[in-house]
Amino acid sequence: MFRRIESLARQTGAGRIALEFEGQSVQAFEGQMLATALLESGVTVFRQTPVSGAARGPLCLMGVCFECLVEIDGRPNQQACMVVVREGMQVRRQAGARA
């Protein structure tokens, strides 16, 4: 299970924001990376592979593996581990290869 260490969250003084993942509201902290916000919310499947349709989720969390690709505000192939959350962003799972 992936969860935030609350004492560290309080130390930073970051405010809460809301975004949407697949139409569901997700709470995150300002300055947080999208991948960690989704993982904290219980989302483990970020995309499906183009060949087999297998479920994939974040692996490295540092922009190397490309397993965390999502669609953000209609733009596919965004690495969730490299994108800082912002209020109101619309995120969807990426299914297969980009169009």
C-alpha positions, 0 to 999 in steps of 0.5 A: 500500500502506498500512503503519505507520511502525514507528519511530512505533509504537515511540515511542508505546509502544502495546500490541498487541491482536487483533480479528476481521474477517470471522472472521480475526484482525487485529492492531492497536495500542491507540488505533489507529482501526479503519480504519487497522488494517484497511488495514494488514492488507490489507483495502481493501473495507469495504462494498458499495453498496446500489444496485449492490453496488460495493465501497467503502473508506475515502476521507477517514479523517476521518468525512466520506465514510461510505465506511468503514461496517462492522458492529461487534459486530452494530451496522451503520453504524459509521464505521471511521475514527471507532472506536478498536479494542478487544480482541476486537471483531467486525467485518464488511463491510456489504452494502448499506443497513442493515436 
